């Protein structure tokens, strides 16, 4: 058991801060993120035998954290991945940032989640597929639709005829 605890401690050291940030952003309205992080590592310790089957330790932990966060949301009957409120910014940049925030907020939850895992957490497509428990093709499709819809919403909000290209 000591070896298992040492392995989980090493995983915590390597991935704990990223998981905590993910839990705060994605499930902040459920339970305190620190509690969700604790539960994530309790679950990881219980399922440590499955780590060798995982695409990566990081993807495996993010998958556990996602399930823990979703369970907390179900307990509270809240909508996952609610858009964050816009922060006060200088007026010039404010208009474009507000348009981007509104566009992200209007994305379907599955598309927002895929976009966050890719852009904020930096997960690979394979890791995202493991976290979301879907094929890699589904991950690619969700990201494609998220970016296309996001660009269209931003263009609509700005009154431009052309979607953003990046």
C-alpha positions as CSV (number, residue, x, y, z in Angstrom):
1,X,0.0,0.0,0.0
2,X,2.9,2.4,0.7
3,X,4.0,2.0,-2.9
4,X,0.5,2.9,-4.1
5,X,0.4,6.0,-1.9
6,X,3.8,7.1,-3.2
7,X,2.6,6.7,-6.8
8,X,-0.5,8.8,-6.1
9,X,1.6,11.4,-4.3
10,X,3.8,11.6,-7.4
11,X,0.8,12.0,-9.6
12,X,-0.5,14.7,-7.3
13,X,2.8,16.6,-7.5
14,X,2.9,16.3,-11.3
15,X,-0.8,17.0,-12.1
16,X,-2.5,18.4,-9.0
17,X,-2.2,22.1,-9.9
18,X,-3.6,21.6,-13.5
19,X,-6.4,19.5,-12.2
20,X,-7.3,22.0,-9.5
21,X,-7.5,24.8,-12.2
22,X,-9.7,22.6,-14.4
23,X,-12.0,21.8,-11.5
24,X,-12.3,25.4,-10.5
25,X,-13.1,26.5,-14.1
26,X,-15.4,23.7,-15.0
27,X,-17.2,22.8,-11.7
28,X,-16.7,25.8,-9.5
29,X,-20.4,26.0,-8.7
30,X,-20.7,22.4,-7.5
31,X,-18.4,21.9,-4.4
32,X,-15.2,23.6,-3.5
33,X,-12.6,22.7,-6.1
34,X,-10.2,21.5,-3.4
35,X,-12.8,19.0,-2.3
36,X,-13.3,17.8,-5.8
37,X,-9.5,17.5,-6.2
38,X,-9.3,15.4,-3.0
39,X,-12.1,13.1,-4.2
40,X,-10.3,12.8,-7.6
41,X,-7.2,11.4,-5.9
42,X,-9.2,9.2,-3.6
43,X,-10.8,7.7,-6.7
44,X,-7.4,7.4,-8.3
45,X,-6.0,5.5,-5.4
46,X,-9.0,3.1,-5.5
47,X,-8.5,2.5,-9.2
48,X,-4.7,2.6,-9.4
49,X,-4.7,-0.8,-11.1
50,X,-6.3,0.8,-14.2
51,X,-3.5,3.4,-14.7
52,X,-1.4,1.0,-16.8
53,X,-4.3,0.7,-19.3
54,X,-4.7,4.5,-19.7
55,X,-3.5,6.5,-22.7
56,X,-1.6,8.7,-20.3
57,X,-1.6,9.3,-16.5
58,X,-2.7,12.9,-17.2
59,X,-5.7,11.9,-19.3
60,X,-6.6,9.2,-16.8
61,X,-6.6,11.8,-13.9
62,X,-8.6,14.4,-16.0
63,X,-11.1,11.7,-16.7
64,X,-11.5,10.9,-13.0
65,X,-11.7,14.6,-12.2
66,X,-14.4,15.1,-14.9
67,X,-16.5,12.3,-13.5
68,X,-16.1,13.6,-9.9
69,X,-17.1,17.1,-11.0
70,X,-20.1,15.9,-13.0
71,X,-21.3,13.9,-10.0
72,X,-21.0,16.9,-7.8
73,X,-23.0,19.0,-10.3
74,X,-25.7,16.3,-10.5
75,X,-25.9,16.4,-6.7
76,X,-26.5,20.2,-6.9
77,X,-28.6,20.0,-10.1
78,X,-26.5,22.6,-11.9
79,X,-25.6,23.1,-15.5
80,X,-21.9,22.1,-16.2
81,X,-19.4,24.6,-17.6
82,X,-21.4,27.8,-17.2
83,X,-19.8,30.7,-19.0
84,X,-17.7,32.9,-16.7
85,X,-18.9,36.5,-16.2
86,X,-17.0,39.1,-18.2
87,X,-14.4,41.1,-16.2
88,X,-14.1,44.8,-16.5
89,X,-11.5,45.7,-19.1
90,X,-10.5,48.9,-21.0
91,X,-13.3,50.1,-23.2
92,X,-11.4,49.5,-26.5
93,X,-10.6,45.8,-25.9
94,X,-13.8,45.3,-24.0
95,X,-16.1,45.1,-27.0
96,X,-14.1,42.3,-28.7
97,X,-13.6,40.4,-25.4
98,X,-17.3,40.7,-24.6
99,X,-18.1,39.3,-28.1
100,X,-15.7,36.4,-27.5
101,X,-17.1,35.6,-24.0
102,X,-20.7,35.7,-25.3
103,X,-19.7,33.4,-28.2
104,X,-18.0,30.9,-25.8
105,X,-21.1,31.1,-23.5
106,X,-23.4,30.2,-26.4
107,X,-21.5,27.1,-27.4
108,X,-23.1,23.8,-26.5
109,X,-21.6,22.4,-23.3
110,X,-19.9,19.5,-25.1
111,X,-18.2,21.9,-27.5
112,X,-17.1,24.3,-24.7
113,X,-15.7,21.4,-22.7
114,X,-13.7,20.1,-25.7
115,X,-12.4,23.6,-26.4
116,X,-11.3,24.0,-22.8
117,X,-9.6,20.7,-22.6
118,X,-7.6,21.5,-25.7
119,X,-6.8,25.2,-25.3
120,X,-6.7,25.6,-21.5
121,X,-5.5,22.2,-20.4
122,X,-3.4,21.5,-23.5
123,X,-4.5,17.9,-23.8
124,X,-3.9,15.9,-27.0
125,X,-6.8,14.5,-29.0
126,X,-6.0,11.1,-27.7
127,X,-6.0,12.3,-24.1
128,X,-9.2,14.2,-24.7
129,X,-10.8,11.1,-26.1
130,X,-9.8,9.2,-22.9
131,X,-11.1,12.0,-20.6
132,X,-14.4,12.3,-22.5
133,X,-14.7,8.5,-23.1
134,X,-15.4,9.1,-26.8
135,X,-13.5,8.2,-30.0
136,X,-10.8,10.6,-31.3
137,X,-13.0,11.3,-34.3
138,X,-15.7,12.7,-32.0
139,X,-13.1,14.9,-30.3
140,X,-12.0,16.3,-33.6
141,X,-15.6,16.8,-34.7
142,X,-16.5,18.6,-31.5
143,X,-13.5,20.9,-31.8
144,X,-14.2,21.6,-35.4
145,X,-17.8,22.6,-34.7
146,X,-16.8,24.6,-31.6
147,X,-14.3,26.7,-33.5
148,X,-16.7,27.2,-36.5
149,X,-19.6,28.1,-34.3
150,X,-17.4,30.4,-32.1
151,X,-16.2,32.2,-35.2
152,X,-19.7,32.7,-36.5
153,X,-21.0,34.0,-33.2
154,X,-18.1,36.5,-32.8
155,X,-18.5,37.7,-36.3
156,X,-22.3,38.1,-35.7
157,X,-21.6,40.0,-32.5
158,X,-19.1,42.3,-34.1
159,X,-21.4,42.9,-37.1
160,X,-18.7,41.6,-39.5
161,X,-19.6,39.6,-42.6
162,X,-16.6,37.3,-42.3
163,X,-15.9,34.8,-39.5
164,X,-12.6,35.1,-37.6
165,X,-9.8,33.1,-39.1
166,X,-6.9,31.9,-37.0
